[in-house]
Amino acid sequence: MNYDIEYAYACHRGKVRSNNEDNFWCCGHMLPEINDGSGKISEERCSSRTFPVLALFDGMGGESCGEVAAKLAAERLGSYYQRNRAKLKHRAEEFVQEACREMNRAVCSYAAKNRISTMGTTLAMAVFAGQKLYMCNVGDSRIYQERNGAFFRMSTDHVQGNGLFGKAPLTQYLGIPEDHMVIQPSVAEIDCQPDTRIMLCSDGISDMLTEVEIQAILNRRKNASDTVHDLMKLALEKGGRDNATVILCQVHERKAKEPIRERLKKVLQL
């Protein structure tokens, strides 16, 4: 199946935080290290033949370490993608695993060089590899799939305990030194099918909205930009206690072009 991916994305500082530690990498687009969010909803469309990759990052750490970690991971993903996009034709899972290790090393290298003990970032990533779609997360940024009314969480929260008395600490994130622990991203693989919708979000969305609310918005079947708007609007209306980032991808089947001979026949019959 030849298909296009319509995608929209936005990042908001929220209503409580004084800074924004979220970032994204959407087919080459990212935010600067110091930013106040994206300021708008961006929407684009691309062919599956370009092997698009979209990801978001939720940075953490004191001072400005969260912003730095998120930007470092986004930059490293971009440079890795440019060098290794060809792997997505036949070795997509290898691409995903190696990209995670590269991003982790980028954050760890900066932390070691600057003697920073606590900095890191979560990751949620969608990788379109021909007829397959790979979804990968590290930390508690989430990925959801919706198709024909069916709704699934595709990511795994890497957290310790259930967080009944506050935010549960992460057990996995980008920024863990390799001599302490090997990062183990959660990876899910599905076939790309028409009308599949994939939503990536930071906890500024998933902590403010229930999964029932998220599903209800996705089930409205609006276009990608309007859906992102509705998700962000509701998260802010319910308090906007954290930075919020959301990326929504929709798969559209590309109709085969009519053969030139058939088109000429129709023209001559007019």
URNORVEN-V639186 format. One record per pair of residues at least 4 apart in sequence whose ideal C-beta (glycine too) atoms are under 6 Angstrom apart, sorted by the first residue. I is the first residue (numbers start at 1). GAP is how many residues later the second one is. If there is no record, write none. Layout:
I;GAP, I;GAP
This chain:
2;252, 3;45, 3;248, 3;250, 3;251, 4;41, 4;43, 4;248, 4;250, 5;41, 5;47, 5;244, 6;39, 6;218, 6;244, 7;217, 7;242, 8;33, 8;35, 8;216, 8;217, 8;220, 8;240, 9;15, 9;17, 9;33, 9;238, 10;28, 10;31, 10;218, 10;222, 11;11, 11;26, 11;27, 11;234, 12;25, 12;220, 12;232, 13;4, 13;7, 13;23, 13;24, 13;230, 14;190, 14;226, 14;228, 14;229, 14;230, 15;225, 16;225, 17;226, 20;15, 20;16, 20;17, 20;223, 21;38, 21;45, 21;46, 21;49, 21;222, 22;36, 22;180, 22;221, 22;223, 23;7, 23;8, 23;34, 23;47, 23;48, 23;51, 24;32, 24;221, 25;5, 25;30, 25;49, 25;52, 25;53, 26;28, 27;25, 30;44, 31;4, 33;34, 33;38, 41;184, 41;187, 41;188, 43;181, 43;182, 46;4, 46;6, 48;80, 51;34, 51;37, 52;76, 53;28, 53;74, 54;72, 54;193, 55;22, 55;70, 56;68, 56;144, 56;146, 56;189, 56;191, 57;13, 57;16, 57;17, 57;64, 57;66, 58;64, 58;83, 58;144, 59;7, 59;8, 59;10, 59;11, 59;62, 60;6, 60;60, 61;4, 61;5, 61;57, 61;58, 64;4, 65;51, 65;54, 69;38, 69;50, 69;51, 69;52, 69;106, 70;51, 72;34, 72;35, 72;38, 73;30, 73;48, 73;101, 76;26, 76;27, 76;30, 77;22, 77;26, 80;4, 80;19, 80;22, 81;4, 87;4, 87;8, 88;4, 88;7, 88;41, 92;37, 92;42, 94;4, 96;31, 96;38, 96;40, 96;91, 100;85, 103;71, 104;70, 104;79, 105;4, 107;67, 107;68, 108;69, 111;5, 111;8, 119;56, 120;53, 120;54, 120;55, 121;53, 122;17, 122;19, 122;51, 123;15, 123;51, 124;13, 124;17, 124;19, 124;76, 125;11, 126;9, 126;72, 126;123, 127;7, 128;5, 131;61, 132;57, 133;57, 133;59, 134;55, 135;8, 135;19, 135;53, 136;49, 136;51, 137;4, 137;6, 137;18, 137;49, 138;34, 138;35, 138;36, 138;47, 139;19, 139;31, 139;33, 139;34, 140;17, 140;19, 140;63, 141;61, 142;13, 142;59, 142;64, 143;11, 143;12, 143;57, 144;9, 144;55, 145;7, 145;9, 145;53, 146;5, 146;51, 146;72, 147;48, 147;49, 151;64, 154;34, 156;30, 158;12, 158;13, 158;14, 159;9, 159;11, 160;8, 160;9, 160;11, 161;7, 163;4, 163;5, 172;11, 176;4, 176;5, 176;7, 192;59, 194;57, 194;59, 196;55, 197;53, 198;51, 199;49, 200;47, 201;4, 201;5, 201;45, 202;43, 203;4, 204;38, 204;39, 204;40, 205;4, 205;30, 205;39, 205;41, 208;27, 208;30, 209;4, 209;5, 209;26, 215;4, 217;13, 217;14, 222;4, 222;5, 224;24, 224;26, 227;21, 228;18, 228;20, 229;4, 231;15, 235;9, 236;4, 258;4, 258;5
